[in-house]
Amino acid sequence: MAPRLRRPYDHEASDCARLLHISAPHVYSYTLTQTQSKLYELLQLFFRTPGNMHSKENMIVEEEDGRITGMILACPARDMKRLASNTARCLAQLIRIAGLRDVVRMMLRLPFNRYLPVTEGDGLFVANLAVFEEYRGRGVAVRLLQGAQAIAVEKGLGRLTLVVEIDNSHARRVYEKFGFMEVKRIDFPSRYHKYGLFGYYKMVKDV
Ligand SMILES: CC(C)(COP(=O)(O)OP(=O)(O)OC[C@H]1O[C@@H](n2cnc3c(N)ncnc32)[C@H](O)[C@@H]1OP(=O)(O)O)[C@@H](O)C(=O)NCCC(=O)NCCS
């Protein structure tokens, strides 16, 4: 069957959590401070909880022969601040999964969030593009980006915005090929380098 884009179903939380982690492993390992299995559990919690950045309603997945091949997040940039602050709504479950001590560790790492992208402009923010390894190099990423672009057009948002880590030259080339242009570079302070966090480029594409 031909691949198709759609919103994910509830039972696909595990695949989507794995893809979220693939898209930004260092960011999640640093901010959520968990072992891989707990990290997946937390990402599944965000996926199931409506109204936050990682909720399933903000995701587009591609399905081929009943399997998810890749995923992208897309939400209006003007909603980002609200969606980010809503994550606190999951606090009780966060403590249940990670334990109080680790939630305190997460909170101590919150200052890092100030370096993460903030709401700017009125375009559609796309994030967390990831494709399972066995499906790479077959155009999945391009189709997911096209899906996000279609949402921007439908919502009357004239621009796509994203950030890509400075050391992810492969993804940057994919975005450039799709028509994105670099507009800004953010370097993280050197104390974050040991966590694999160096900084990112902000890229935009007018649609
Ligand atoms: C980056 C990623 C999403 C690309 O997914 P993909 O489905 O393999 O990409 P596509 O097959 O759609 O390729 C997109 C374009 O980039 C090109 N491309 C793919 N791999 C490339 C590579 N290693 N070097 C240069 N160009 C490459 C393709 O040729 C294609 O161009 P074309 O349409 O003209 O042929 C995938 O490699 C991935 O999941 N990486 C790990 C997570 C990640 O880094 N996400 C980005 C977070 S910002």
The ligand as a Tripos MOL2 file, in Angstrom:
@<TRIPOS>MOLECULE
LIG
   48    50     1     0     0
SMALL
NO_CHARGES

@<TRIPOS>ATOM
      1 C1         17.2130   13.3160    8.8960 C.3       1 LIG1
      2 C2         16.1940   12.2150    8.5640 C.3       1 LIG1
      3 C3         14.8590   12.5960    9.1840 C.3       1 LIG1
      4 C4         16.0570   12.1280    7.0300 C.3       1 LIG1
      5 O1         15.0460   11.1750    6.7540 O.3       1 LIG1
      6 P1         14.9560   10.3950    5.3470 P.3       1 LIG1
      7 O2         13.5690    9.8860    5.2150 O.co2     1 LIG1
      8 O3         16.0510    9.4080    5.2670 O.co2     1 LIG1
      9 O4         15.2130   11.5500    4.2930 O.3       1 LIG1
     10 P2         14.7010   11.5120    2.7830 P.3       1 LIG1
     11 O5         14.8150   10.1190    2.2530 O.co2     1 LIG1
     12 O6         13.3500   12.1500    2.7140 O.co2     1 LIG1
     13 O7         15.7880   12.4360    2.1000 O.3       1 LIG1
     14 C5         15.6230   13.7970    1.9850 C.3       1 LIG1
     15 C6         16.6020   14.3610    1.0270 C.3       1 LIG1
     16 O8         17.8840   14.4110    1.6430 O.3       1 LIG1
     17 C7         18.7890   13.6340    0.8920 C.3       1 LIG1
     18 N1         19.5770   12.8730    1.8060 N.ar      1 LIG1
     19 C8         19.1930   11.7960    2.5100 C.ar      1 LIG1
     20 N2         20.2440   11.3340    3.1960 N.ar      1 LIG1
     21 C9         21.2810   12.1400    2.9260 C.ar      1 LIG1
     22 C10        22.6470   12.1890    3.3210 C.ar      1 LIG1
     23 N3         23.1650   11.2710    4.1680 N.pl3     1 LIG1
     24 N4         23.4370   13.1780    2.8660 N.ar      1 LIG1
     25 C11        22.9480   14.0890    2.0230 C.ar      1 LIG1
     26 N5         21.6650   14.1020    1.6030 N.ar      1 LIG1
     27 C12        20.8640   13.1400    2.0520 C.ar      1 LIG1
     28 C13        18.0150   12.7110    0.0400 C.3       1 LIG1
     29 O9         18.7530   12.4350   -1.1490 O.3       1 LIG1
     30 C14        16.7650   13.4920   -0.2250 C.3       1 LIG1
     31 O10        16.9410   14.3530   -1.3180 O.3       1 LIG1
     32 P3         16.2010   13.9720   -2.7110 P.3       1 LIG1
     33 O11        14.7400   13.9890   -2.4190 O.co2     1 LIG1
     34 O12        16.6580   15.0400   -3.6300 O.co2     1 LIG1
     35 O13        16.7100   12.5970   -3.0500 O.co2     1 LIG1
     36 C15        16.6620   10.8290    9.0950 C.3       1 LIG1
     37 O14        17.9660   10.5850    8.6650 O.3       1 LIG1
     38 C16        16.6210   10.7070   10.6160 C.2       1 LIG1
     39 O15        15.6200   10.2990   11.1990 O.2       1 LIG1
     40 N6         17.7380   11.0680   11.2690 N.am      1 LIG1
     41 C17        17.8410   10.9850   12.7480 C.3       1 LIG1
     42 C18        16.9890   12.0500   13.4270 C.3       1 LIG1
     43 C19        17.3330   13.4600   13.0270 C.2       1 LIG1
     44 O16        18.4990   13.8130   12.8780 O.2       1 LIG1
     45 N7         16.2860   14.2840   12.8780 N.am      1 LIG1
     46 C20        16.4040   15.6840   12.5810 C.3       1 LIG1
     47 C21        16.1540   16.4750   13.8060 C.3       1 LIG1
     48 S1         16.3050   18.2230   13.5020 S.3       1 LIG1
@<TRIPOS>BOND
     1     1     2 1
     2     2     3 1
     3     2     4 1
     4     2    36 1
     5     4     5 1
     6     5     6 1
     7     6     7 2
     8     6     8 1
     9     6     9 1
    10     9    10 1
    11    10    11 2
    12    10    12 1
    13    10    13 1
    14    13    14 1
    15    14    15 1
    16    15    16 1
    17    15    30 1
    18    16    17 1
    19    17    18 1
    20    17    28 1
    21    18    19 ar
    22    18    27 ar
    23    19    20 ar
    24    20    21 ar
    25    21    22 ar
    26    21    27 ar
    27    22    23 1
    28    22    24 ar
    29    24    25 ar
    30    25    26 ar
    31    26    27 ar
    32    28    29 1
    33    28    30 1
    34    30    31 1
    35    31    32 1
    36    32    33 2
    37    32    34 1
    38    32    35 1
    39    36    37 1
    40    36    38 1
    41    38    39 2
    42    38    40 1
    43    40    41 1
    44    41    42 1
    45    42    43 1
    46    43    44 2
    47    43    45 1
    48    45    46 1
    49    46    47 1
    50    47    48 1
@<TRIPOS>SUBSTRUCTURE
     1 LIG1         1 GROUP 0 **** ****
